[in-house]
Amino acid sequence: MKKIIAAIVLCFAVQCVAQDAQKKTEPVTLKSLLLTQLKETHNQKNWFVSGKEAMAGITPEQTAWTDGKNHSVGQLVRHIVFWNANFLSKLQGDNKPAPSDNNETFKYDPKQWDSLVQQFDKDMTKLEEIVGSADDASLQKMAPTVARVAMHNAYHIGEIVMVRKEQGSWNPETGVK
């Protein structure tokens, strides 16, 4: 099932990048596709809000708010940062083990907010640099996981926006028009 979902999302992403590439008259490559996915979940708004927009304009206190059923903005960002850093470390040759309980990746203290936002930016920039400088053989190996990182980020960014809307801290002018 996961492979089917990943294939559907990847096909959709290829079509989106292909449409953008047609405008630029540049051929779509695996590298350009992966970089587009990473940048659009990092700091380039296109079809959906990027992580940068989703995390902007909210106080540390607001990031801890929850409706009692769903994760808070801070918990979601903490989770994204954890898994981005985990994948980044693997790309750099350090195989950190995954936690035995994924709930550990959602542990959050509002005092962490500013450092988490900075870490998200730093790790995403580093991932983009690694993909941008990778040769074709390396890209082939890392592509499935890079695509999953982008999908994972996009999924949780959508949750962040929904939590902020429910909370009343979302500025609709920030959204995609």
Buried (B, 14 or more C-beta within 10 A) or exposed (E): EEEEEBEEBBEEBBEBBEEBBEEEEEEBEBBBBBBBBBBBBBBEBEEBBBBBBBBEEBEBEBBBBBEEEEBBBBBBBBBBBBBBBBBBEEBEEEEEEEEEEEEEBBEBEBEBBEEBBEBBBBBBBBBBEBBEEBEEEEBEEBBEEBBBBBBBBBEBBBBBBEBBEEBEBBEEEBBEE
